Structure formats: structure tokens, C-alpha cells
Amino acid sequence: MKRVYNFSAGPSMLPEAVLRRAADEMLDYKGCGQSVMEMSHRSGEYEGIICSAENLLREVMEIPCNYKVLFLQGGASSQFAMIPLNLMNKHHKADFVLTGQWATKAWKEAARYGEGNVVASSKDKTFTYIPELDPGTFSKDADYFHICLNNTIYGTVYHELPQTGDVPLVADVSSCILSEPIDVSKFGLLYAGAQKNMGPAGLTVVIVRDDLIGDAMDFTPTMLNYKTHADNGSMFNTPPCYSIYICMLVLDWLKNTVGGLSEMEKINRKKAGLLYDFLDSSRLFRGTVVPKDRSLMNVPFVTGDTALDAKFVSEAAAEGFVNLKGHRTVGGMRASIYNAMPVEGVEKLVAFMKDFERKNA
Ligand SMILES: *Cc1c(COP(=O)(O)O)cnc(C)c1O
């Protein structure tokens, strides 16, 4: 069996230990004679799985008890509508910072339900930085303030959160959740598609403060109302059972093998440091993001020559470093180095890049 180092932005690598355990438990989950894929979501076994997943997430992220954890479907993209439907309920207005495609989509979708006010944007420089924010320019009467904390496509991350006062801060954390500790109490709502750093596609996690639930717009579809899912422990209807199970195994790995989010952060800093240090000293490659706003998770880089970029991507793939092609709107390369990417994968990638540089610079 040959496994590759997969640098995909998502769906992405899962820890090998998790895949092995899932394989072991595939035909017979803990002696119940069936796979998790086959069992009723109302069974005692499944009840145990979804409870463990929630409890592990609460423990690992230190989620305060006045927040609900919801296991939903529809991807992070459905949250672009669910958030305004549920939260834009007082002044029908929200503030947005445009730091890339996902942040822009969240803004455009919300603007269908109320006023979407753009506070700042980094579009002028292809989203290669996080704009400076002046709280004096924020709407005092916004129902929420939306940011995309880690910008998967462009490789930027906020190192400082906007000071929004009493306005709930809402963040898309799809590509940085579980990568380092985060103070949940600073947010009204956090959301993430699971397929970057939590598990397989099909599961979307929403962490929402209790007081923001229960005041959705009248025409909100039942399935898009947070209250529906909060009142039913994410079991109003069939949840994405198997994805939640794998997410539970990932959280168990994070807690018991890695040792929690502080340890995970150290490993992620080491991996990103290896790559950025090389990019900063390279004669051929360079990172595209301003150094102060660099992401730990997504690292875009270029040679400056599109033909050479393509050659790099194809030669890398032949050596088992796959999915290094940059996003179609950015070009060049992007290495997504989520939690499951081992340090060794990044060390070997850097060695390969050095070799490519020697032959091509
Ligand atoms: C991948 C991604 C999305 C889209 O997620 P889906 O689950 O495919 O809807 C949204 N926001 C960010 C930051 C992402 O990385």
C-alpha cells in the first residue's frame, strides 16, 4: 500500500490512526454486529457516538456551557444563508470584512435578507493581506459582524480579532478550526465545514451562543432554523451519521494522541515554519501573502513563471506530493497543511522543492 502526502485544501488528509480505527470498526462497531453506516441514528450505540463527539469537541475547544454545538449538513456555504435568517432579526443589518471568496459569498448571501455593510476589503491586492480595521467605522446597530478567520484560498489569517463590542462576532472557521486554541467566548457564532480539519465532507459544525437562538425570521425553513436543531440535539432528522462518527475519532486522536490544541498548535507552527522559512530563503519560490498575515494552514506560493509552476506541480505529484496546484483563481501552488499532515510530509516537500530549485533556478 502506498499513501501519498495530500496537500488538498479540502476534502483533505485524515490522521492515519483514525482511518485504521474506522477500518477496524467497519464491519462490527463495538460488538453490535453492524457498521456505523448501517445503524439507526436513534439506537443506543449511535446516541453514544454523537454524545462523545459533542463532549470531545466541547472539551478540546473548551466551549463554554452557554453555547450549543450543532451537527448540521449543507456545508459552510449553507451557513451563509442560515446566519442572516437566524441572526439578522433586530436591525436587519450586518457588517462584513471581505478577505476572499468565502467572505464575499457570505456577504452576498446575507445581503439578500437585509443590509450587508462592507467595512473593509483586501480585494485591491488579490486578498494577499488582512485589512486594518477601525472600530469607529463599524455599524453600532449591526445584528452581527462577519469575518472569515482563515482564508483557505489566499492563505491569510487574522492574528487579532475585530473589537465589535456588543455586536456578536461571527466567524467562518472552516479551514482553521482545531488547528490551535481559540477563545470561543469572543464569538457569537463559529461555523465550519468538517472536510478541512475535522472529518469527512457532509458534516457542518456550528457553535452558537444560546441567546442568538430562537429569533429567526418568520419564513425561515424549519431545517434552516438553529432552534430546530438545538432543541433536538442535532437529531431533528437523520444527521450525517458516519461523518459525525469519523469526527469523533478525529477529536479522540486530537485529545489523546496529540494532547490537545496547544500541542496541535506547536506541531502546526513547526510545519508552517519549515515551509515559510524555505520560501523566504528560496531563489525560485516565494510566498504570496504579506508575512504578518500568513496562515498556518494554507500556504500559497509561486515561481513567477506559470510554465515552471505547472512543471513543479506535475513533478511533485509523480513523487507522491499531490494536490499542490493553487486555486483556479490564484494560480501557482498552494500547500494545505492541516492537522493530519505529518511534519515528515512537510520536511519531504521542502526537500523536494530544494531539489527542484537546484535543477530549475
Ligand atoms: C471550504 C470552505 C467553505 C465552503 O465549504 P462547503 O462546506 O464546501 O460549503 C467556506 N468557507 C471556507 C473558509 C472554506 O475553507
The ligand as a Tripos MOL2 file, in Angstrom:
@<TRIPOS>MOLECULE
LIG
   15    15     1     0     0
SMALL
NO_CHARGES

@<TRIPOS>ATOM
      1 C1        -14.1960   25.2250    2.0730 C.3       1 LIG1
      2 C2        -14.6820   26.4750    2.6550 C.ar      1 LIG1
      3 C3        -16.0200   26.8780    2.5350 C.ar      1 LIG1
      4 C4        -17.0390   26.1010    1.7430 C.3       1 LIG1
      5 O1        -17.3650   24.9590    2.4250 O.3       1 LIG1
      6 P1        -18.5170   23.9750    1.9180 P.3       1 LIG1
      7 O2        -18.5960   23.0250    3.0730 O.co2     1 LIG1
      8 O3        -18.0000   23.3470    0.6500 O.co2     1 LIG1
      9 O4        -19.7420   24.7570    1.6910 O.co2     1 LIG1
     10 C5        -16.4090   28.0400    3.1610 C.ar      1 LIG1
     11 N1        -15.5410   28.7820    3.8650 N.ar      1 LIG1
     12 C6        -14.2470   28.4290    3.9940 C.ar      1 LIG1
     13 C7        -13.3230   29.2840    4.7970 C.3       1 LIG1
     14 C8        -13.7800   27.2680    3.3990 C.ar      1 LIG1
     15 O5        -12.4840   26.9240    3.5340 O.3       1 LIG1
@<TRIPOS>BOND
     1     1     2 1
     2     2     3 ar
     3     2    14 ar
     4     3     4 1
     5     3    10 ar
     6     4     5 1
     7     5     6 1
     8     6     7 2
     9     6     8 1
    10     6     9 1
    11    10    11 ar
    12    11    12 ar
    13    12    13 1
    14    12    14 ar
    15    14    15 1
@<TRIPOS>SUBSTRUCTURE
     1 LIG1         1 GROUP 0 **** ****
